[in-house]
Each structure stands twice: as C-alpha cells, then as structure tokens.
C-alpha cells in the first residue's frame, strides 16, 4: 500500500479526506453520552489522517521526500533510539530521576523531546559514519545468528 502502484495513492487520498471529515465531526459534535466509546475511534482517525497525509505529501512533493529522507537514518537505528528515548525520558521526567514533570509544562516537555530527537539524529549520523548498524541492532543481529 505504500508504493504508488495501481490505485494505492487514490486509496490514501480517500482515506485522508474521510478521516479528516470524521475527525472534524467528532471534534464539533458533542457525544458526551458515548464519548468514552468514541475516543479510541477518534484517536485512530487522527492517526489515519496523519499517516495518509504524510504518504500523500511524499508522492506529491520532491521537497517533502528530501526532508523525510533524512529521517530514514532513524529506521536503521530504531531499537537503539526507542530504548534510548525511554531511558533518557525516564531519567529526565520520572520521580526516580530528575522529576522534571513537576516543573515543566507541556510546551517545555515537547521542547525537551525535540531536543532528544535532534541529539539522537546527530548521534546516528556520527555512528553510521563508522558502523553499518546501530549498537543495539548489531547486538541483536549477533545474538540472532549466534551458533549454539
């Protein structure tokens, strides 16, 4: 579905407009009686809208492809980045770490998260200048292909 073959791109465009319409309706209309039931559907529609918008923009614009291509380095180091974000995020925000959740609002917390992503991107670029895989990806590969 992610390749521009056959009707795939048309399906993504339809999904974008339909999910945007559902998100708009669920945002405007008050469904207080069944709000707890509709909340997961609302979240799923937002996710579908974001994914389909990114895929549509990928095929519509060369500039978007160039910008998003820089993020491919995260895919080569996804396990390392995921665990590193968890460890650093817990150290910064949780009570057994710096407990910054008490002092930082949403805006500053997002800024800290963006700073973490920038640092991870710079680390990934440095790492891949000398290594074919991320550190945990290399360990995972060695453990997977280990002979017993």
PyMOL CGO cylinders between C-alpha atoms (Angstrom):
from pymol import cmd
from pymol.cgo import CYLINDER

trace = [
    CYLINDER, 0.00, 0.00, 0.00, 2.96, 2.37, 0.48, 0.3, 1, 1, 1, 1, 1, 1,
    CYLINDER, 2.96, 2.37, 0.48, 4.06, 2.15, -3.15, 0.3, 1, 1, 1, 1, 1, 1,
    CYLINDER, 4.06, 2.15, -3.15, 2.48, 4.28, -5.86, 0.3, 1, 1, 1, 1, 1, 1,
    CYLINDER, 2.48, 4.28, -5.86, 1.07, 1.31, -7.76, 0.3, 1, 1, 1, 1, 1, 1,
    CYLINDER, 1.07, 1.31, -7.76, -2.39, 0.87, -9.18, 0.3, 1, 1, 1, 1, 1, 1,
    CYLINDER, -2.39, 0.87, -9.18, -4.98, 2.65, -7.07, 0.3, 1, 1, 1, 1, 1, 1,
    CYLINDER, -4.98, 2.65, -7.07, -2.90, 2.85, -3.88, 0.3, 1, 1, 1, 1, 1, 1,
    CYLINDER, -2.90, 2.85, -3.88, -2.41, 6.60, -3.99, 0.3, 1, 1, 1, 1, 1, 1,
    CYLINDER, -2.41, 6.60, -3.99, -6.13, 7.16, -4.65, 0.3, 1, 1, 1, 1, 1, 1,
    CYLINDER, -6.13, 7.16, -4.65, -6.93, 4.99, -1.64, 0.3, 1, 1, 1, 1, 1, 1,
    CYLINDER, -6.93, 4.99, -1.64, -4.61, 7.09, 0.55, 0.3, 1, 1, 1, 1, 1, 1,
    CYLINDER, -4.61, 7.09, 0.55, -6.23, 10.31, -0.71, 0.3, 1, 1, 1, 1, 1, 1,
    CYLINDER, -6.23, 10.31, -0.71, -9.70, 8.95, 0.04, 0.3, 1, 1, 1, 1, 1, 1,
    CYLINDER, -9.70, 8.95, 0.04, -8.56, 7.82, 3.47, 0.3, 1, 1, 1, 1, 1, 1,
    CYLINDER, -8.56, 7.82, 3.47, -7.13, 11.29, 4.15, 0.3, 1, 1, 1, 1, 1, 1,
    CYLINDER, -7.13, 11.29, 4.15, -10.35, 13.13, 3.31, 0.3, 1, 1, 1, 1, 1, 1,
    CYLINDER, -10.35, 13.13, 3.31, -12.66, 10.64, 5.01, 0.3, 1, 1, 1, 1, 1, 1,
    CYLINDER, -12.66, 10.64, 5.01, -10.62, 10.51, 8.21, 0.3, 1, 1, 1, 1, 1, 1,
    CYLINDER, -10.62, 10.51, 8.21, -10.35, 14.32, 8.24, 0.3, 1, 1, 1, 1, 1, 1,
    CYLINDER, -10.35, 14.32, 8.24, -14.12, 14.54, 7.90, 0.3, 1, 1, 1, 1, 1, 1,
    CYLINDER, -14.12, 14.54, 7.90, -14.67, 12.08, 10.77, 0.3, 1, 1, 1, 1, 1, 1,
    CYLINDER, -14.67, 12.08, 10.77, -12.16, 13.95, 12.97, 0.3, 1, 1, 1, 1, 1, 1,
    CYLINDER, -12.16, 13.95, 12.97, -13.89, 17.24, 12.18, 0.3, 1, 1, 1, 1, 1, 1,
    CYLINDER, -13.89, 17.24, 12.18, -17.35, 15.83, 13.00, 0.3, 1, 1, 1, 1, 1, 1,
    CYLINDER, -17.35, 15.83, 13.00, -16.15, 14.17, 16.21, 0.3, 1, 1, 1, 1, 1, 1,
    CYLINDER, -16.15, 14.17, 16.21, -14.43, 17.41, 17.25, 0.3, 1, 1, 1, 1, 1, 1,
    CYLINDER, -14.43, 17.41, 17.25, -17.50, 19.59, 16.71, 0.3, 1, 1, 1, 1, 1, 1,
    CYLINDER, -17.50, 19.59, 16.71, -20.47, 17.42, 17.74, 0.3, 1, 1, 1, 1, 1, 1,
    CYLINDER, -20.47, 17.42, 17.74, -20.96, 16.70, 21.45, 0.3, 1, 1, 1, 1, 1, 1,
    CYLINDER, -20.96, 16.70, 21.45, -21.16, 12.97, 22.03, 0.3, 1, 1, 1, 1, 1, 1,
    CYLINDER, -21.16, 12.97, 22.03, -20.95, 13.14, 25.83, 0.3, 1, 1, 1, 1, 1, 1,
    CYLINDER, -20.95, 13.14, 25.83, -23.09, 10.03, 26.33, 0.3, 1, 1, 1, 1, 1, 1,
    CYLINDER, -23.09, 10.03, 26.33, -20.79, 7.79, 24.28, 0.3, 1, 1, 1, 1, 1, 1,
    CYLINDER, -20.79, 7.79, 24.28, -17.57, 9.81, 24.43, 0.3, 1, 1, 1, 1, 1, 1,
    CYLINDER, -17.57, 9.81, 24.43, -15.59, 7.06, 26.15, 0.3, 1, 1, 1, 1, 1, 1,
    CYLINDER, -15.59, 7.06, 26.15, -16.53, 4.67, 23.36, 0.3, 1, 1, 1, 1, 1, 1,
    CYLINDER, -16.53, 4.67, 23.36, -15.75, 7.15, 20.57, 0.3, 1, 1, 1, 1, 1, 1,
    CYLINDER, -15.75, 7.15, 20.57, -12.39, 8.32, 21.95, 0.3, 1, 1, 1, 1, 1, 1,
    CYLINDER, -12.39, 8.32, 21.95, -10.39, 5.33, 20.61, 0.3, 1, 1, 1, 1, 1, 1,
    CYLINDER, -10.39, 5.33, 20.61, -12.08, 5.73, 17.21, 0.3, 1, 1, 1, 1, 1, 1,
    CYLINDER, -12.08, 5.73, 17.21, -11.25, 9.45, 17.25, 0.3, 1, 1, 1, 1, 1, 1,
    CYLINDER, -11.25, 9.45, 17.25, -7.60, 8.67, 18.02, 0.3, 1, 1, 1, 1, 1, 1,
    CYLINDER, -7.60, 8.67, 18.02, -7.49, 6.06, 15.25, 0.3, 1, 1, 1, 1, 1, 1,
    CYLINDER, -7.49, 6.06, 15.25, -8.95, 8.55, 12.76, 0.3, 1, 1, 1, 1, 1, 1,
    CYLINDER, -8.95, 8.55, 12.76, -6.31, 11.13, 13.72, 0.3, 1, 1, 1, 1, 1, 1,
    CYLINDER, -6.31, 11.13, 13.72, -3.61, 8.51, 13.20, 0.3, 1, 1, 1, 1, 1, 1,
    CYLINDER, -3.61, 8.51, 13.20, -5.05, 7.53, 9.80, 0.3, 1, 1, 1, 1, 1, 1,
    CYLINDER, -5.05, 7.53, 9.80, -5.28, 11.19, 8.81, 0.3, 1, 1, 1, 1, 1, 1,
    CYLINDER, -5.28, 11.19, 8.81, -1.63, 11.86, 9.73, 0.3, 1, 1, 1, 1, 1, 1,
    CYLINDER, -1.63, 11.86, 9.73, -0.29, 8.74, 8.00, 0.3, 1, 1, 1, 1, 1, 1,
    CYLINDER, -0.29, 8.74, 8.00, -2.30, 9.30, 4.83, 0.3, 1, 1, 1, 1, 1, 1,
    CYLINDER, -2.30, 9.30, 4.83, -1.29, 13.00, 4.77, 0.3, 1, 1, 1, 1, 1, 1,
    CYLINDER, -1.29, 13.00, 4.77, 2.39, 12.08, 5.03, 0.3, 1, 1, 1, 1, 1, 1,
    CYLINDER, 2.39, 12.08, 5.03, 2.11, 9.44, 2.30, 0.3, 1, 1, 1, 1, 1, 1,
    CYLINDER, 2.11, 9.44, 2.30, 0.17, 11.80, 0.04, 0.3, 1, 1, 1, 1, 1, 1,
    CYLINDER, 0.17, 11.80, 0.04, 2.73, 14.56, 0.61, 0.3, 1, 1, 1, 1, 1, 1,
    CYLINDER, 2.73, 14.56, 0.61, 5.58, 12.09, -0.05, 0.3, 1, 1, 1, 1, 1, 1,
    CYLINDER, 5.58, 12.09, -0.05, 4.29, 11.38, -3.55, 0.3, 1, 1, 1, 1, 1, 1,
    CYLINDER, 4.29, 11.38, -3.55, 3.14, 14.94, -4.23, 0.3, 1, 1, 1, 1, 1, 1,
    CYLINDER, 3.14, 14.94, -4.23, 6.34, 16.83, -3.48, 0.3, 1, 1, 1, 1, 1, 1,
    CYLINDER, 6.34, 16.83, -3.48, 10.02, 16.21, -4.09, 0.3, 1, 1, 1, 1, 1, 1,
    CYLINDER, 10.02, 16.21, -4.09, 10.82, 18.63, -1.24, 0.3, 1, 1, 1, 1, 1, 1,
    CYLINDER, 10.82, 18.63, -1.24, 8.86, 16.50, 1.25, 0.3, 1, 1, 1, 1, 1, 1,
    CYLINDER, 8.86, 16.50, 1.25, 10.75, 13.41, 0.10, 0.3, 1, 1, 1, 1, 1, 1,
    CYLINDER, 10.75, 13.41, 0.10, 14.09, 15.19, 0.58, 0.3, 1, 1, 1, 1, 1, 1,
    CYLINDER, 14.09, 15.19, 0.58, 13.17, 16.33, 4.09, 0.3, 1, 1, 1, 1, 1, 1,
    CYLINDER, 13.17, 16.33, 4.09, 11.73, 12.98, 5.18, 0.3, 1, 1, 1, 1, 1, 1,
    CYLINDER, 11.73, 12.98, 5.18, 14.62, 11.06, 3.64, 0.3, 1, 1, 1, 1, 1, 1,
    CYLINDER, 14.62, 11.06, 3.64, 16.83, 12.42, 6.42, 0.3, 1, 1, 1, 1, 1, 1,
    CYLINDER, 16.83, 12.42, 6.42, 14.61, 10.58, 8.91, 0.3, 1, 1, 1, 1, 1, 1,
    CYLINDER, 14.61, 10.58, 8.91, 15.44, 7.22, 7.30, 0.3, 1, 1, 1, 1, 1, 1,
    CYLINDER, 15.44, 7.22, 7.30, 18.52, 7.08, 9.49, 0.3, 1, 1, 1, 1, 1, 1,
    CYLINDER, 18.52, 7.08, 9.49, 16.18, 6.58, 12.48, 0.3, 1, 1, 1, 1, 1, 1,
    CYLINDER, 16.18, 6.58, 12.48, 14.84, 3.42, 10.87, 0.3, 1, 1, 1, 1, 1, 1,
    CYLINDER, 14.84, 3.42, 10.87, 18.31, 1.93, 10.71, 0.3, 1, 1, 1, 1, 1, 1,
    CYLINDER, 18.31, 1.93, 10.71, 18.71, 2.56, 14.42, 0.3, 1, 1, 1, 1, 1, 1,
    CYLINDER, 18.71, 2.56, 14.42, 15.12, 2.21, 15.63, 0.3, 1, 1, 1, 1, 1, 1,
    CYLINDER, 15.12, 2.21, 15.63, 15.69, -0.21, 18.52, 0.3, 1, 1, 1, 1, 1, 1,
    CYLINDER, 15.69, -0.21, 18.52, 18.56, 1.87, 19.90, 0.3, 1, 1, 1, 1, 1, 1,
    CYLINDER, 18.56, 1.87, 19.90, 16.59, 5.11, 19.55, 0.3, 1, 1, 1, 1, 1, 1,
    CYLINDER, 16.59, 5.11, 19.55, 13.47, 3.63, 21.15, 0.3, 1, 1, 1, 1, 1, 1,
    CYLINDER, 13.47, 3.63, 21.15, 15.29, 2.33, 24.20, 0.3, 1, 1, 1, 1, 1, 1,
    CYLINDER, 15.29, 2.33, 24.20, 17.49, 5.42, 24.47, 0.3, 1, 1, 1, 1, 1, 1,
    CYLINDER, 17.49, 5.42, 24.47, 14.42, 7.68, 24.43, 0.3, 1, 1, 1, 1, 1, 1,
    CYLINDER, 14.42, 7.68, 24.43, 12.85, 5.57, 27.17, 0.3, 1, 1, 1, 1, 1, 1,
    CYLINDER, 12.85, 5.57, 27.17, 15.95, 5.66, 29.38, 0.3, 1, 1, 1, 1, 1, 1,
    CYLINDER, 15.95, 5.66, 29.38, 16.64, 9.38, 28.85, 0.3, 1, 1, 1, 1, 1, 1,
    CYLINDER, 16.64, 9.38, 28.85, 12.95, 10.29, 29.15, 0.3, 1, 1, 1, 1, 1, 1,
    CYLINDER, 12.95, 10.29, 29.15, 12.62, 8.38, 32.43, 0.3, 1, 1, 1, 1, 1, 1,
    CYLINDER, 12.62, 8.38, 32.43, 15.82, 9.94, 33.76, 0.3, 1, 1, 1, 1, 1, 1,
    CYLINDER, 15.82, 9.94, 33.76, 14.51, 13.41, 32.97, 0.3, 1, 1, 1, 1, 1, 1,
    CYLINDER, 14.51, 13.41, 32.97, 10.81, 13.16, 33.78, 0.3, 1, 1, 1, 1, 1, 1,
    CYLINDER, 10.81, 13.16, 33.78, 10.17, 10.34, 36.25, 0.3, 1, 1, 1, 1, 1, 1,
    CYLINDER, 10.17, 10.34, 36.25, 10.24, 10.70, 40.03, 0.3, 1, 1, 1, 1, 1, 1,
    CYLINDER, 10.24, 10.70, 40.03, 13.27, 8.44, 40.43, 0.3, 1, 1, 1, 1, 1, 1,
    CYLINDER, 13.27, 8.44, 40.43, 15.20, 10.68, 38.02, 0.3, 1, 1, 1, 1, 1, 1,
    CYLINDER, 15.20, 10.68, 38.02, 15.23, 14.46, 37.84, 0.3, 1, 1, 1, 1, 1, 1,
    CYLINDER, 15.23, 14.46, 37.84, 11.42, 14.59, 38.26, 0.3, 1, 1, 1, 1, 1, 1,
    CYLINDER, 11.42, 14.59, 38.26, 11.06, 17.41, 35.75, 0.3, 1, 1, 1, 1, 1, 1,
    CYLINDER, 11.06, 17.41, 35.75, 7.39, 16.54, 35.29, 0.3, 1, 1, 1, 1, 1, 1,
    CYLINDER, 7.39, 16.54, 35.29, 6.76, 18.76, 38.31, 0.3, 1, 1, 1, 1, 1, 1,
    CYLINDER, 6.76, 18.76, 38.31, 8.43, 21.80, 36.77, 0.3, 1, 1, 1, 1, 1, 1,
    CYLINDER, 8.43, 21.80, 36.77, 7.96, 21.55, 33.01, 0.3, 1, 1, 1, 1, 1, 1,
    CYLINDER, 7.96, 21.55, 33.01, 4.69, 22.23, 31.26, 0.3, 1, 1, 1, 1, 1, 1,
    CYLINDER, 4.69, 22.23, 31.26, 3.63, 20.61, 28.02, 0.3, 1, 1, 1, 1, 1, 1,
    CYLINDER, 3.63, 20.61, 28.02, 5.46, 23.14, 25.83, 0.3, 1, 1, 1, 1, 1, 1,
    CYLINDER, 5.46, 23.14, 25.83, 8.81, 22.69, 27.55, 0.3, 1, 1, 1, 1, 1, 1,
    CYLINDER, 8.81, 22.69, 27.55, 8.36, 18.92, 27.70, 0.3, 1, 1, 1, 1, 1, 1,
    CYLINDER, 8.36, 18.92, 27.70, 7.85, 18.87, 23.92, 0.3, 1, 1, 1, 1, 1, 1,
    CYLINDER, 7.85, 18.87, 23.92, 10.92, 21.06, 23.51, 0.3, 1, 1, 1, 1, 1, 1,
    CYLINDER, 10.92, 21.06, 23.51, 12.94, 18.58, 25.62, 0.3, 1, 1, 1, 1, 1, 1,
    CYLINDER, 12.94, 18.58, 25.62, 11.60, 15.74, 23.45, 0.3, 1, 1, 1, 1, 1, 1,
    CYLINDER, 11.60, 15.74, 23.45, 12.54, 17.58, 20.25, 0.3, 1, 1, 1, 1, 1, 1,
    CYLINDER, 12.54, 17.58, 20.25, 15.99, 18.21, 21.68, 0.3, 1, 1, 1, 1, 1, 1,
    CYLINDER, 15.99, 18.21, 21.68, 16.33, 14.49, 22.39, 0.3, 1, 1, 1, 1, 1, 1,
    CYLINDER, 16.33, 14.49, 22.39, 15.39, 13.67, 18.80, 0.3, 1, 1, 1, 1, 1, 1,
    CYLINDER, 15.39, 13.67, 18.80, 17.92, 16.16, 17.43, 0.3, 1, 1, 1, 1, 1, 1,
    CYLINDER, 17.92, 16.16, 17.43, 20.64, 14.69, 19.66, 0.3, 1, 1, 1, 1, 1, 1,
    CYLINDER, 20.64, 14.69, 19.66, 19.72, 11.17, 18.56, 0.3, 1, 1, 1, 1, 1, 1,
    CYLINDER, 19.72, 11.17, 18.56, 19.81, 12.24, 14.92, 0.3, 1, 1, 1, 1, 1, 1,
    CYLINDER, 19.81, 12.24, 14.92, 23.28, 13.72, 15.33, 0.3, 1, 1, 1, 1, 1, 1,
    CYLINDER, 23.28, 13.72, 15.33, 24.44, 10.61, 17.19, 0.3, 1, 1, 1, 1, 1, 1,
    CYLINDER, 24.44, 10.61, 17.19, 23.01, 8.37, 14.45, 0.3, 1, 1, 1, 1, 1, 1,
    CYLINDER, 23.01, 8.37, 14.45, 24.80, 10.32, 11.73, 0.3, 1, 1, 1, 1, 1, 1,
    CYLINDER, 24.80, 10.32, 11.73, 28.06, 10.07, 13.68, 0.3, 1, 1, 1, 1, 1, 1,
    CYLINDER, 28.06, 10.07, 13.68, 27.54, 6.36, 14.41, 0.3, 1, 1, 1, 1, 1, 1,
    CYLINDER, 27.54, 6.36, 14.41, 26.77, 5.41, 10.81, 0.3, 1, 1, 1, 1, 1, 1,
    CYLINDER, 26.77, 5.41, 10.81, 29.89, 7.13, 9.55, 0.3, 1, 1, 1, 1, 1, 1,
    CYLINDER, 29.89, 7.13, 9.55, 31.85, 4.24, 11.13, 0.3, 1, 1, 1, 1, 1, 1,
    CYLINDER, 31.85, 4.24, 11.13, 29.37, 1.36, 11.61, 0.3, 1, 1, 1, 1, 1, 1,
    CYLINDER, 29.37, 1.36, 11.61, 26.88, -0.49, 9.38, 0.3, 1, 1, 1, 1, 1, 1,
    CYLINDER, 26.88, -0.49, 9.38, 24.22, -0.90, 12.12, 0.3, 1, 1, 1, 1, 1, 1,
    CYLINDER, 24.22, -0.90, 12.12, 23.14, 0.77, 15.31, 0.3, 1, 1, 1, 1, 1, 1,
    CYLINDER, 23.14, 0.77, 15.31, 24.70, -0.50, 18.54, 0.3, 1, 1, 1, 1, 1, 1,
    CYLINDER, 24.70, -0.50, 18.54, 21.71, -2.49, 19.76, 0.3, 1, 1, 1, 1, 1, 1,
    CYLINDER, 21.71, -2.49, 19.76, 20.80, -3.56, 16.22, 0.3, 1, 1, 1, 1, 1, 1,
    CYLINDER, 20.80, -3.56, 16.22, 24.31, -5.03, 15.85, 0.3, 1, 1, 1, 1, 1, 1,
    CYLINDER, 24.31, -5.03, 15.85, 23.99, -6.81, 19.20, 0.3, 1, 1, 1, 1, 1, 1,
    CYLINDER, 23.99, -6.81, 19.20, 20.55, -8.11, 18.22, 0.3, 1, 1, 1, 1, 1, 1,
    CYLINDER, 20.55, -8.11, 18.22, 21.96, -9.42, 14.95, 0.3, 1, 1, 1, 1, 1, 1,
    CYLINDER, 21.96, -9.42, 14.95, 24.86, -11.16, 16.70, 0.3, 1, 1, 1, 1, 1, 1,
    CYLINDER, 24.86, -11.16, 16.70, 22.53, -12.78, 19.22, 0.3, 1, 1, 1, 1, 1, 1,
    CYLINDER, 22.53, -12.78, 19.22, 20.12, -13.83, 16.46, 0.3, 1, 1, 1, 1, 1, 1,
    CYLINDER, 20.12, -13.83, 16.46, 22.80, -15.53, 14.38, 0.3, 1, 1, 1, 1, 1, 1,
    CYLINDER, 22.80, -15.53, 14.38, 24.74, -16.96, 17.32, 0.3, 1, 1, 1, 1, 1, 1,
    CYLINDER, 24.74, -16.96, 17.32, 25.53, -20.65, 16.94, 0.3, 1, 1, 1, 1, 1, 1,
    CYLINDER, 25.53, -20.65, 16.94, 24.83, -22.89, 19.86, 0.3, 1, 1, 1, 1, 1, 1,
]
cmd.load_cgo(trace, "trace")
